Amino acid sequence: MTASSATATVLQAPAGLRARTGGPQDDGPKVLEHLLGWTLVVLLAMLVTQAGLI
């Protein structure tokens, strides 16, 4: 066994013990997320246009 494979074996945690990282979840208000995302895109486009960057 090499040092890197031993380190990888030690650093792996069982599936039940892994910490949640706050990433996307399977459940949740998808429509709300899409609306808020598109609202952010529109507001950013308006800001760039008003600032004269385009």
C-alpha positions in Angstrom: 0.0 0.0 0.0 1.4 3.4 -0.9 1.1 6.5 1.2 -1.5 8.2 -1.0 -3.8 5.1 -1.0 -3.4 4.8 2.8 -4.4 8.5 3.1 -7.4 8.1 0.8 -8.5 5.1 2.8 -8.3 7.0 6.1 -10.0 10.1 4.8 -13.1 8.2 3.5 -16.1 8.3 5.8 -19.0 5.9 5.8 -22.0 7.2 4.0 -24.0 7.8 7.2 -21.3 9.9 8.8 -20.7 12.4 6.0 -21.5 16.0 6.8 -24.0 17.9 4.8 -22.5 20.7 2.8 -25.6 22.7 2.1 -25.7 21.8 -1.6 -28.9 21.2 -3.6 -31.5 19.0 -2.1 -34.1 16.8 -3.8 -37.0 18.6 -2.2 -37.8 22.2 -2.1 -39.6 25.0 -3.9 -38.2 24.6 -7.4 -40.5 27.2 -8.9 -39.5 29.8 -6.3 -35.8 29.1 -6.9 -36.2 29.6 -10.7 -38.2 32.8 -10.2 -35.6 34.3 -7.8 -32.8 33.2 -10.2 -34.4 34.9 -13.2 -35.1 38.0 -11.1 -31.5 38.2 -10.2 -30.5 37.8 -13.9 -32.8 40.6 -14.9 -31.7 42.9 -12.1 -28.0 42.3 -13.0 -28.7 43.0 -16.7 -30.5 46.3 -15.7 -27.6 47.3 -13.5 -25.0 46.6 -16.3 -27.1 48.5 -18.8 -27.7 51.5 -16.6 -24.0 51.7 -15.7 -23.2 51.8 -19.4 -21.0 48.7 -19.4 -22.7 47.4 -22.5 
